Amino acid sequence: MTKPLPGRIEVITGPMFSGKSEELIRRLKRARIARQRVACFKPDIDLRYHRTAIASHSSQTHEAETVSTTEHLKSSLFPQLDEVEVVGIDEVQFFDEAIIALAVELVHLGKRIIIAGLDTTFTAEPFGPVPALMAIADEVTKLSAVCMTCGAPAIHTQRLGASQELVVVGAAGLYEARCRAHFHPWLDENSSEQLEFPEASRIL
């Protein structure tokens, strides 16, 4: 039996509002145009726009299956794996660390894996499995957004308000893209004062 040629891992990352999901959708649609068979997944924590599709802030969509864990994703994907050539995963920062090993397994099976997700939290710390996925990727595309304060390129996601929770799913109104000069982790936008929290509360 001929061993399959290695696949590739492509990671699309950047802050919120930088077009990560839009770029993922673009690549998946091009794969379909090339008559490649595609399977797409997203975490069940992110149901902001659509339950059965990944969706960009610009309202572009692509059909996707909602899964709760990496094991759930694997159990759904593997029965159809012989028929799938491209695997898309959106909002990968919400998956557990097992997603890294799964990506490596898929690439050795000859699959193209296209992954999109935030690389840092709203406190500018590495977000979940994304940095490790970037390290093993064949290609990393790091996008920037537009700073909502000055219009410069933005690489940070600013949480508006004083919530200490790592995961607060939302979009405009809860978050803004910010450049380095206007990014303030733990900033209460209502009081415009920097909030101080102990390091122990900054849990990934």
Secondary structure, 3 states (H helix, E strand, C coil): CCCCCCCEEEEEECCCCCCHHHHHHHHHHHHHHCCCCEEEEEECCCCCCCCCEEECCCCCEEECEEECCHHHHHHHHHHHHHHCCEEEECCHHHCCCHHHHHHHHHHHCCCEEEEEECCECCCCCECCCHHHHHHHCCEEEECCEECCCCCCEECEEEECCCCCCCCCCCCECCEEEECCCCCCCCEECCCCEECCCCHHHCCC
